[in-house]
Amino acid sequence: MTLTSALAPNVAETFAHLVNGVWDGRVDPGLLERCRRRACELIGAPLDSGRHASAPEPASDSDRVLACLAFTEMWVIDPHSITDELAADVRSHLSDAEAAAFTISLATIEAQARAAVAWALLPDSDAT
């Protein structure tokens, strides 16, 4: 049984809507894929946890990607350690709308990765 199949139908539908919104193009999907993979690494989730069917290959290093990765790392490790400078670095590369969508996406990605780790601990579970 998968996590998604174990959800009540209305919850599964709402969850799918939230996840699909992450990958709707408001934030560069390659950037999000790079951050998703890093979040999975930090959490100890399988690298395919939360991988959306529309997600492209991860973005290559750039100042923008590195700023968002640094933010992602602190978000996952200790959100209270996100400094004004770290946030400002991300904001220098993303518009207001992109920054808002990025943080919502990051929260969703992190939740998926943490849920995958927890779900895998249950008997007869499938982490997908």
N, C-alpha and C positions, 0 to 999 in steps of 0.2 A: 504494500500500500504506500502511495506517495503522500507527501504532506498535503499537496493540493487536493488530491482525491479524498482525503480525510476531512476536509473542511465542509461545513454545511453549504449547500448550493448557493445561497445568497452571499455568504462570506467569500466563497471561492470566486464568484463573479465580481465582487467588489475588489478583491485582492488582484485579480487579473486586470481590472481596469486601472488600478494603481500602478502595477508593474508595466503595463503597456504605455502608460503616461510617461514613465521614465525614459522610454526609448522612442518618444514621438518626434524627436528632432529639435526640441527646444534647447538642448545642450548637445554638442557634438558627440554622436554615439561612439566614435573612436576614443575620445577622451574618457567618456563614461566607462567604456569597456576596460580601459587601462586602469582606472580607479577601482572598478569592480574586482578585477583580478588582484590588485594590491590588497584590498579589503579582505578578500578570501584568504590570501596568504597570511595576513596578520591574525585573522580569526582562527585559522586552521581548518577552513572549510575546503571541500574539493573545488578546484579551479573552475569547474563548470556550474557551480552553485549560482543560481540566479542568472545564468547566461540566457539572454533573450534570443529568439530565433533571428531577429533582425540586427543583432549586434555585429558590427564589422570587426575586422582585425583591430587590435589596440593601436592607438595613436603612437607615433614615434616621439622620442624626446624633443621637447621644445621648452622655452621658458614657461609657456602657458601650461603645458602638461606637467612639468616639474613643480610648478606652484600648486596645481590642483592635487598632485600626488602628496606633497608635503601636508596640505590641508587634510587630505583623506587619512593619512597616517595618524595625525593628531586626533582627528574625529573618532577613529576606531580605538586608538590606544587610551586617550584621555581628553575628551572634548573640552574640559576646563583648561587645558594647556594651549588651546588655540589663542594665539596672541593677536593683537591688533595688526601687527606687521604681517603676520601670516595671512590674515583675512584681507588686508589691503593688497598684498601681492596677488591673491586670487582676483580681487576686484579690479586690478589693473589690466586683467586679461579677459574679463567677462562683463557683459552689460548687466544692468540691474536685474532684468528679466532672466538672463542666463544664470546669474549668481543665485537667485531665488530658486530656480529650477534645479540647479546643481545641488544645493543643500537638501532639497526634498528628495532628489534622486539618490543622493548619498545615504540619506537616512533609510530609504527603501532598500537599497543595495545591502547596507549593513544588516538590516533586519532579516533579509533573505539569507544571508550567509550565516548569521547566528542561529536562525531557525533550522537551517540545514544541518548544522553541527548538533543541535539538540535533538532533532528528529532522528538522526542516524544512531543515536544512543538507545532508541526504543526498539524492542524486539519486532521482527518482521517489517521493518520499515525500509523504504527506498528513498535515498536522499534527494531524488529529483522532484 
